[in-house]
Amino acid sequence: MAFVFAGVSFYWAAGGMAGVHTLGGPIEKMATARDATFVTILWAMAIGKVAGGVLAMALIRRWVRRIPGRWLLRAAWGAAAPLALYGGLQTASVALVRFDIITPDEPVASSVLWWRLLLWEPWFLLWGVLLGLAARNAGRRWDLR
């Protein structure tokens, strides 16, 4: 999952525009304008997502033996909790807007809300939950005494 996320970020950072319309608002505007700060953030996010994927793989297969298991678990929990929290809060806030429970300051296209509600925001939640489960399972398998 992390590598798919990274691929999209690399694609947008390199100038690809397919799917940018699903983001809406200021994010779409910065992507379309090729804002230098936004592009830099995209590259950094893409690299971070690859690192998250490598971390998840290390938890599952433990092929990075030189890194102590405790460090891997701390890194995993340190990433899983914010990912799940961010994804959960974002999904909830988009749902509140989509179902007219709250009204944003600026109008947001219905199609953008659906994309964010059904794809973008839940992926962060799912990624955080799955990374947390991988960390929990790895912690149970490894003898860290």
Secondary structure by P-SEA (a helix, b strand, c coil): caaaaaaaaaaaaacccccccccccaaaaaaaaccaaaaaaaaaaaaaaaaaaaaaaaaaccccccccaaaaaaaaaaaaaaaaaaaaaaaaaaaaaaaccccccbbbbaaaaaaaacccaaaaaaaaaaaaaaaaaaaaacccc
